[in-house]
Amino acid sequence: MIIPIAQAYVGDISPEGEEGTWMGYFNAAFFTGFGFGPLLGGVLTDHFGMNAAFYTMGGLGGAISMPAASALTVEEGRKFGMGSTIRCIYHVNEYRYGYRANCIWGNS
């Protein structure tokens, strides 16, 4: 459910005319993680036990969340809140793999 929202954000912050390039970078990073994640999890589980894979996942998620949260921006004048988040979830589910750009920022 987060992928369409992340794709919309990448499209929104990309320089005009370069959206395809940046979407390609996003998809490459996403599918690289899909490919190497199970491999890394299997290696960690074999060598250190099942808990090591989950501790590593939690540590990496926590380590990246702070820089990501500080780097993400919202244009001034756009609102974002729980009500708009619920509407976004509804619209993302409604369109399955599509999104409405205004929905991302709560202007739906």
C-alpha positions as CSV (number, residue, x, y, z in Angstrom):
1,M,0.0,0.0,0.0
2,I,2.9,2.4,0.5
3,I,4.4,1.8,-2.9
4,P,1.9,4.0,-4.9
5,I,2.3,6.8,-2.3
6,A,6.1,6.6,-2.6
7,Q,5.9,6.6,-6.4
8,A,3.7,9.7,-6.3
9,Y,6.1,11.4,-4.0
10,V,9.1,10.5,-6.2
11,G,7.1,11.9,-9.2
12,D,6.3,15.0,-7.3
13,I,9.8,15.9,-6.2
14,S,11.5,14.9,-9.5
15,P,12.7,17.8,-11.7
16,E,10.2,18.4,-14.5
17,G,11.0,16.2,-17.5
18,E,13.1,13.8,-15.5
19,E,10.3,11.9,-13.8
20,G,11.0,8.7,-15.7
21,T,14.7,8.7,-14.8
22,W,13.9,9.1,-11.1
23,M,11.1,6.5,-11.2
24,G,13.6,4.1,-12.7
25,Y,16.0,4.7,-9.8
26,F,13.2,4.2,-7.4
27,N,12.1,0.9,-9.0
28,A,15.7,-0.3,-9.2
29,A,16.2,0.3,-5.5
30,F,12.9,-1.3,-4.7
31,F,13.5,-4.5,-6.7
32,T,17.1,-4.7,-5.5
33,G,15.8,-4.9,-2.0
34,F,13.2,-7.5,-3.0
35,G,16.0,-9.6,-4.5
36,F,18.7,-9.3,-1.8
37,G,16.4,-9.1,1.2
38,P,15.6,-12.8,1.4
39,L,19.2,-13.7,0.6
40,L,20.5,-11.6,3.4
41,G,17.8,-12.9,5.7
42,G,18.7,-16.5,4.9
43,V,22.4,-15.9,5.5
44,L,21.8,-14.2,8.8
45,T,19.4,-17.0,9.9
46,D,21.8,-19.7,9.0
47,H,24.7,-18.2,10.8
48,F,23.1,-16.4,13.8
49,G,19.6,-17.7,14.2
50,M,16.1,-16.6,13.3
51,N,16.1,-13.6,15.6
52,A,19.2,-12.0,14.0
53,A,17.3,-11.5,10.7
54,F,14.5,-9.6,12.5
55,Y,16.9,-7.5,14.7
56,T,18.8,-6.6,11.5
57,M,15.6,-5.6,9.7
58,G,14.5,-3.5,12.7
59,G,17.9,-1.9,13.0
60,L,18.1,-1.0,9.3
61,G,14.6,0.3,9.3
62,G,15.2,2.5,12.3
63,A,18.5,3.7,11.0
64,I,17.0,4.8,7.7
65,S,13.8,6.3,9.1
66,M,15.4,9.4,10.7
67,P,17.3,10.6,7.6
68,A,14.3,9.8,5.4
69,A,11.9,11.7,7.7
70,S,14.2,14.7,7.8
71,A,14.7,14.7,4.0
72,L,11.0,14.5,3.0
73,T,9.4,17.8,2.4
74,V,5.8,19.0,2.0
75,E,5.0,22.2,0.0
76,E,3.7,25.0,2.1
77,G,0.0,25.4,2.0
78,R,-0.7,21.6,1.5
79,K,-2.3,19.9,4.4
80,F,-1.7,16.4,5.7
81,G,-3.4,14.6,8.5
82,M,-5.1,11.3,9.5
83,G,-8.3,12.1,7.6
84,S,-6.4,12.7,4.4
85,T,-4.4,9.5,5.0
86,I,-7.6,7.4,5.3
87,R,-9.0,9.0,2.1
88,C,-5.7,8.2,0.4
89,I,-5.9,4.6,1.5
90,Y,-9.4,4.4,0.1
91,H,-8.4,5.9,-3.2
92,V,-5.3,3.8,-3.6
93,N,-7.4,0.7,-3.0
94,E,-10.0,2.0,-5.3
95,Y,-7.6,2.4,-8.2
96,R,-5.4,-0.6,-7.2
97,Y,-2.1,0.5,-8.7
98,G,-3.0,4.0,-9.6
99,Y,-3.1,7.1,-7.5
100,R,-4.4,10.6,-7.5
101,A,-1.6,13.2,-6.9
102,N,-3.9,15.4,-4.9
103,C,-4.9,12.5,-2.7
104,I,-1.3,12.2,-1.4
105,W,-1.4,15.6,0.2
106,G,-5.0,15.5,1.5
107,N,-6.6,17.7,-1.2
108,S,-9.0,15.0,-2.4
